[in-house]
Amino acid sequence: MNKKTIVLADDHQVVRHGLRVLLEAESDFRIVGEASDGLETLEALVRAQPDILILDLMMPGMNGLEVARQAGRCSPRTSIVVLSMHTNEAYVVEALRAGARAYVLKSATSDELVRAIREAVAGRRYLSAPLSEQAIEVYTRKAEAVVVDPHETLTERERTVLQLAAEGYTSAEIAAKLCISPRTAETHRSNLMRKLSLRTQSDLIRYAIRRGIMPMEH
């Protein structure tokens, strides 16, 4: 049997372990990688080129939405199944726009997750109840009617620097993580602060929490 390969991305080891046990009990699934942050996840995708990525939205280093946006380039055949605690339609719409095929709530049953993975592999969309296609469509239409979101003007690199800066990394530390010069990291930081009209580190942290880039308890 040709098993479907899966990479698990969640910053909680116990969650990844539970998912591994659950999914390896299915005869047609095989786990080929795990990652605990966004940057690791992209590396795992490049290395494994899996059929499926199971992705948490809240991860350090690079959040799940940004991973989903970049995944299509580094592993184009991978279908993304978001596994999240967020029922907010804004998160769902952003995840689908970023390229996710399925959106499953962490409160879902194991059977539902398995069904979502199989739907995603077959090229179909899957949304956990109580999410519905109709509600998502209505929200999307409303969202498209508003003015351009400044966040959309950020480049991929600026969005990555935004999260790392909000997590408290200095420009030098960000540069080391991303293999760029400290000066380039500082330029990205200055540009994103200007585009988002942010002045201080506190502004940056509040913005990241409000956008769902970092959890409230950070």
C-alpha positions in Angstrom: 0.0 0.0 0.0 1.2 3.5 -0.9 1.1 5.2 2.5 0.4 9.0 2.7 3.3 10.8 4.4 2.7 13.3 7.1 4.7 16.0 8.9 3.4 17.1 12.4 4.0 20.8 13.4 3.0 21.8 16.9 5.1 23.5 19.6 3.8 21.1 22.3 5.6 17.7 22.3 2.7 16.0 24.0 0.3 17.0 21.2 2.7 15.8 18.6 3.1 12.5 20.4 -0.7 12.1 20.6 -1.1 12.8 16.9 1.7 10.4 16.0 0.1 7.5 18.0 -3.4 8.3 16.6 -2.3 8.6 13.0 0.2 5.7 12.9 -2.7 3.5 14.0 -4.1 4.1 10.5 -2.7 1.6 8.0 -2.4 4.2 5.2 -0.5 7.0 7.1 3.2 7.3 7.9 4.8 10.1 10.0 8.0 11.3 8.3 8.8 14.4 10.4 8.0 16.6 13.3 8.7 20.3 14.1 8.1 22.5 17.1 8.4 25.9 15.5 7.7 27.6 12.1 11.2 27.7 10.8 11.8 24.1 11.7 8.5 23.2 9.9 9.7 24.8 6.6 13.0 22.8 6.9 11.0 19.6 7.5 8.9 20.3 4.4 11.9 20.8 2.2 13.5 17.6 3.6 10.4 15.3 3.5 8.1 16.8 0.8 5.2 15.1 2.6 1.7 14.5 1.3 0.2 16.2 4.3 1.3 18.9 6.8 -0.7 19.0 10.1 -0.1 22.6 11.3 -0.8 24.5 14.5 -1.4 28.2 14.0 0.3 29.4 17.2 4.0 28.5 16.9 7.2 30.4 17.9 9.7 31.6 15.3 7.1 31.8 12.5 3.4 31.4 13.0 1.3 28.8 11.2 -0.3 31.2 8.8 3.1 32.4 7.5 4.3 28.7 7.3 1.2 28.0 5.2 1.9 30.9 2.9 5.5 29.8 2.3 4.8 26.0 2.2 3.5 26.1 -1.4 6.9 27.2 -2.6 9.1 24.8 -0.7 6.8 21.7 -0.9 4.1 22.4 -3.6 2.5 18.9 -3.5 1.8 19.1 0.3 -1.8 19.6 1.4 -2.1 21.5 4.7 -4.5 20.6 7.5 -4.6 23.3 10.2 -5.3 22.0 13.7 -6.3 24.9 15.9 -8.1 25.9 19.0 -9.4 29.1 17.3 -13.0 29.0 16.1 -12.9 32.7 15.0 -13.9 33.0 11.3 -11.0 35.5 10.8 -8.5 32.8 11.5 -10.2 30.2 9.3 -10.4 32.7 6.3 -6.8 33.6 6.7 -5.7 29.9 6.9 -7.7 29.1 3.7 -6.3 32.1 1.9 -2.8 31.0 3.0 -3.3 27.7 1.3 -4.8 25.4 3.9 -7.0 22.6 2.6 -8.7 21.7 5.9 -9.3 23.5 9.2 -9.9 21.2 12.2 -10.5 22.3 15.8 -8.5 20.8 18.6 -11.7 19.9 20.3 -12.6 17.6 17.3 -12.7 13.8 17.6 -9.9 11.7 16.3 -12.2 10.3 13.6 -12.9 13.8 12.4 -9.2 14.6 12.0 -8.6 11.4 10.1 -11.5 12.3 7.8 -10.2 15.8 7.3 -6.8 14.4 6.3 -8.4 12.0 3.8 -10.5 14.8 2.3 -7.4 17.0 2.0 -5.4 14.2 0.2 -8.3 13.9 -2.2 -8.1 17.6 -3.0 -11.3 18.6 -1.2 -11.9 21.2 1.5 -12.8 20.2 5.1 -14.0 22.5 7.9 -14.7 21.3 11.4 -18.3 21.9 12.8 -19.4 24.4 13.9 -17.5 26.2 11.1 -19.5 26.3 7.8 -18.8 27.1 4.2 -21.7 29.6 4.3 -20.3 31.5 7.3 -16.8 31.6 5.8 -18.2 33.0 2.5 -20.2 35.7 4.3 -17.1 36.7 6.4 -14.9 36.7 3.3 -17.2 39.0 1.4 -17.3 41.4 4.4 -13.5 41.3 4.7 -13.0 42.1 1.0 -15.2 45.2 1.3 -12.8 46.8 3.8 -9.8 48.9 2.9 -6.4 47.4 2.4 -4.9 45.9 5.6 -1.4 47.3 6.2 -0.3 43.8 7.3 -0.8 42.7 3.6 1.8 45.2 2.6 4.5 43.4 4.6 6.9 41.2 2.7 7.4 37.5 3.8 10.7 38.4 5.5 9.2 41.4 7.2 6.4 39.2 8.6 9.0 36.7 9.9 11.1 39.5 11.5 7.8 41.0 13.0 7.1 37.8 14.9 10.7 37.3 16.1 11.0 40.9 17.2 7.7 40.7 19.1 9.1 37.5 20.8 11.9 39.6 22.1 14.8 38.7 19.8 17.3 41.5 19.1 18.3 42.4 15.5 21.6 40.5 15.9 19.7 37.4 17.1 17.2 37.7 14.3 20.0 38.0 11.8 21.6 34.8 13.1 18.4 32.9 13.0 17.6 34.0 9.4 21.2 33.9 8.1 21.1 37.6 7.2 23.3 40.6 8.4 22.3 42.5 11.5 21.9 45.6 9.4 19.5 43.9 7.0 17.5 42.6 10.0 17.3 46.2 11.4 16.2 47.5 8.0 13.4 44.9 7.9 12.4 45.9 11.4 12.4 49.6 10.6 10.3 49.0 7.4 7.7 46.9 9.1 7.4 49.4 12.0 6.8 52.2 9.5 4.3 50.3 7.4 2.3 49.3 10.5 2.6 52.8 12.2 4.2 51.2 15.3 6.7 53.2 17.5 7.8 51.1 20.4 8.5 47.5 21.3 5.3 47.5 23.4 3.3 48.6 20.3 4.9 45.7 18.4 4.0 43.1 21.1 0.4 44.4 21.3 0.1 44.3 17.5 1.4 40.7 17.4 -1.1 39.6 20.0 -4.0 41.4 18.4 -3.2 39.8 15.0 -3.0 36.4 16.6 0.7 36.1 15.7 1.5 35.5 19.4 -0.7 34.1 22.2 -2.2 36.4 24.8 -0.2 34.8 27.7 3.2 35.6 26.0 
